[in-house]
Amino acid sequence: MDVFLLILQVVVVLGVLIFFHEFGHFLASLAVGIPVDEFGFGFPPRLFKIGEWKGTEITINLIPFGAFVRPHGEEDDDVDGGMASAPAWKRFVIALAGPAMNFLIGIILLIVLYVGLGVPASDQALINDVAANSPAMAAGLQIGDLITSINDEPVGTINEVSAATLENAGTEMIITVDRDGTPLTFALIPRVNPPEGEGSMGVGLTNPRKPAPFFDAVGAAFTSTGYVVKETLLLPGRLITGAVDAASARPIGYKGIYDVYSQAVTMDEENPMITAQPLPIYTLSFIANISLALGITNLLPIPALDGGRILFTLPELLFKKRIPQEWENRVNTASFFLLLLLMVFITILDFTNPVVLP
């Protein structure tokens, strides 16, 4: 696909996800009785006003990316009826609503994916790619083969297949697969030092999908969301213990998002198992996970993020002691510039060490 078109798609996807995030803040602010002075499409400077709704100016801004909301009295606690002078629980609800909307969008996309294509069977490993000149290709393995056993030992999950393959690296391994209902056996020698991104056998593995009723798909979407949240929360500890290497757990910026998105689109376009499906599995999964990631990231207890705003409400909610608004504004401003520096560093890392999907 054309690079410009891919960039445009990434901008649109991120812009829409950010729009829904801000729309969550907007709805929550109105719901708790705090007026919103402006809901802007894009980012300032303002180009023009297109109208008003419930006292909120709807504007079009110069930078065509995402959206923003400006609650009344957002940073001035001397403004009666404004956000900064509102009770802590109202400020808590408004801050939480943006990430909550991102979680909702992610879950909806997963439900669409699971209803349309089925729920992944996590206890089965299906070959969805065979690398050229790999042991798997030489042995005769094909896309669509379902791996059932290795060296006569039953295997189910992708992790079990990976572990058995690593255990047999450099020695002959007997692998049994189910091909369209027919069991077939192949012999191959997994590579000790395979090319980057290929693995010892040279196959890509995925979970086959099973048709699921709507409510089963909903349950699976919530389960997948819980898994993403759990893995994210466990990541710092795994980095410290060395269970996960820093390179695979690194944050990514806009360039990294583009890299992953373009690879997901390519996988949807070139994999014969995917092109036969009515929905682009990898692209939809990526967008859903980016939405979930936006929700999780914004809940981090860092000033200038929604999680930081929630953090500032806790002393008032728990101990009836409010942190002065002036202090909060200063900390948020300083943190904002630190986050900008972090984004610059991450962007440089994206260019010097591009993200490659496994």
N, C-alpha and C positions, 0 to 999 in steps of 0.2 A: 504494500500500500504506500502511496505517496507520503513523504515525510511531513509536508505541510498539512495534509489532511489528518494525519495522526496527531500532530501538535494541536490542531483545531479541535479534534475529538477530546483530547486530554483537557484542554482549556474548558470546553463545554461541560464535561463530566465533573471536573472539580468545581466549576462555577455553580452548577446545579446543586451539588452536595453542600456547598457553602451557603447557597440561597436557602435551602431547607433548614440548615442550622440556624441562620438568622431569623427565619420565619418562625422557628420554635421560640426564640426569645421574644419575638413580636407578639405572638399569640399569648404567651404566658404573661407578658407585661400587661396586656389589655385584660386578661382574665383576673388578675389580682388588683385591678383598678388603677394602674399607673399609665398615664397617657404616653404615647410614643410620638415625639415631635417629627421624626422622619424615618421612612423606610426607603433606602436607596438601592437601586439596581446599579451594580458596578461600584467603583470606589471614587471618592472626590478627586478633583474638584467637580462641582455640580455643573451639568450642562443645562438642564431645564427641569421644571416641575410639570408632571403630567396630570396631577389631580390630588384630591384628598379623600381619605376614607377614615371615618370615625376620628376626625381631627388630626390625622397623620398625613403629612405631606409625602406623596409618592414621587420620587425623583429619578432622573436618569443622570448618571455620572460618567466622567471621561474615561476611566479605566474599565473596560468591559469585562469584568471578572467578578463573579460572586455578588454579594450584597452586604448591606449593613443596616443596623437599627440604631436610632438615637433616642433612648427613653428620656422623658422629661426629667430634668434635674439629675442626670446620671452621675455627675461627679461633684455636685454642690449640695451639701446637706442643709443649706439655708433655704432651699427652694421647697415651699410647702407642696405636698402632693407629688413630689418627685421621687425618683428611684433612690437616691442617696439618703433621703430622709425617711424612707419607708421602713417598716419593721423588718427585722432580720429574716423572718420566714418568707416574706415576699421577695426579697433580694435573692434568697436561696432558691426559690422556685424559678425565678427568671434565669438565673445562672445555669440551673440544671436543665432547663428546657431545650437549650441548643444541642448539647450532647445527646439528650434523650431523643430528639428528632433524628439525629444521625443513626442512632441504634434502630429506630423504627424503620428508616429507609433501608438500612442494611438487612433487617429481618424480612421486610416485604420483598426485596430482591431475591433473597434466598428462598422464600416461599414460592415465588414465581418460577425460579429455577427448579425447585424440587417437584412442583406440580407438573411443570412442562416436561421435565426429563427424568424424574424419579429421584429417589433418595440414595445417596452413595451407600453401598454395602461395605462397611469398614472391615468386615471379616474376610474379604476376598481381594486378590491382587490381579488386576487385568493389565496385560501388556498393551500400551497405547502408542509406543514408538520403538523402533528398532534401528540402532545406529548403523551406518554403512561400515563395512569391514570390521564388524565387531564379532566376538565369539557367538553372540546370539544369532546374528545373521548367518554366520558360517554353519551353525548347527541346524538352522531351518526354522527357528522361532518366528512367529508372525504377529502383526498387530491383531488384537482380538483374542489371542490365546489367554486362557484363564489358568494361572499357575495353581496346581493342586498339591504337589509334593516335590521335595528335593531330597535325593538319596533315600527314597522310600519313606521319608518322614513327612507327614502332612503339614502343610503350611497354609495359613489363611491371610493374615494381615500383611501389608506392605513391609512393616518392620520385621516380621518373621522372615520374609523372603530376603530382605537386605542383610539380616544377621546371618542367615544360612549361606548366602553368597560370599560374604566376607570371610566366614569360617572356612570356606573351601577355595579361597583365592589361591591360584597357582596349582591346583590339583583338579583332576577330572570330577565333574559333578553331573549326576543324573537328575534331570528335571522333567517332571510330568505335567502336562497341560491338558486342559479340556478345550478342544477346538470344534465348535459347533456341535457339542454333545459327544464327540469322539475323543477318548483318551489317547494321547500320543506321548512318547518318551524320546528325549533327546539327550545327548552327551555333549558337554562343553567344558572348557577350562576358563573360569573367571580370571580376568587379568589382575595382577598385583598392583600395577601402576597404570590405571586406565587414563585415557585423555580426559581433560577437564570437562565436567558436565555430562559424561557418558555413564559412569559407573562400571563396575567390574564386568558385568555381562554385556553392557551396551544396550539396555532396554529402559524405556520409560514405563513407570507403573502408575496406575490409577485404580480407584475403586469403581467396579461396575455399578450401574444405577438400576434400582428396582422400582417399578411403578408404585406410587403411594397415594392413598386417599388424601383429601385436602387437610384434614386435621392431623394426619401423620406427618405431612409436609410441614405444617406449622410447628409441631413438636420438634421435628428435625432441625428447623431453622433456629429455634430457641436453643437447642442443644449445641448447634454449631457456634452460635453467638457466645454461649457460655464457655465453650472450649477456647475461642479466640481470647476472651477476657482472661480466663485462667492462665493460658500460656503467656500472655503479656505480663501478668502479675508475677509469674514465676521466673520470668526472664532475667531480672537482675541477680537473683540468687544463683541461677544456673551459670551466669557469666562469671560470678565470683568463684564458684566451685570448679569452673572449667568444663562443665557438662555441655556447654554451648560455646563455640568459638566466636570471638568478637566480630569477625568478618561477616558471618552469616546472620548476626543479630544487630547489625548496624542500622541506624536510622537512615531514611532516604528523603530527599527533597523533591522538588518539581522535576528535575532531570531524571532522578531515579524512578519516579512515578511514570514518566514518559517511557523509560526503558522497559519497565515491567509491562506497561500497557501494550506497547508495540509488540512485545514477545507474546503476550496473551492473544492479541489479535492474529498474529502469524500462526500460532498453534491452532486457533479456531479455523483459519483459512486453509491450512495445509494438511492437518491430520484427517485422514479419511473417516475415522470413527466420529469426528466432530462435525465435519461438513454434512454428514447425513442427518444430523439432528436439527430440530426446528429452532433451537436457541443456541447462541454462542456461549458455550459453557465457561471457558476460561475468562472471557471478557466480562461476563455478568458476575462471575465469582470474584474477579478482581475489583469491580466497582463496589460490590457488596462489602468486601473486606476493607476497601479504602474508606467507605462510609463508617464502618465499625471502628476503624483506626482513628478517624477524626473524632468520633465520640470519646474513645478512650484517651486520646492525647489531650483533648480539651478538659478532661476531668482530672488531669494531673494537678496536684496541689502546688502549682507554680503561679505566682502573681502575674497578671496580665492575661492568664488563661481563665476559663470558666471555673476550673478547679480551684484556682487561687481566690477568686471571688467567693466561692463557697467556703473556703478556709477562713476568710475574713469574717464570715457571718457566725462561725462556730462559737467564739467567746461570748457573743451576745445571746445566742440561742441557749448555750449551756450555763453561762455564769452571769448573764445580764450585764456584761461589761463590753462596751463597744470600742473597737479600735478607731481612733479619730480618722475622719474621712481624709484629712490632709495627709496623714501618714500613708493611708492606703493608696492615695493618688501618686505619691512619690515612689512608693515601692513598685506600683504597677508600671510607672513610666520607666524606671531603671530596668525592670525585668523585660519590658518590651524591647529595649535596645540590646539587652543581652541575648534575647531570643533571635533578633535580627542577625547578630554576630554568629550565633549558632547556625542559623540557616545558611549564611555565607559559607561557613566551614563545611556543612553537609553538602552544599552544592558543589564546592570544589572537590569533595570526596566522590560525588556522583560522576564527575567528569574524569577524574584520575583513576577511579576504580569502578567502572560501570557495573550495574547490577545485572546478574545473569540468573534466570530461573533455572532450578535444578532439572 
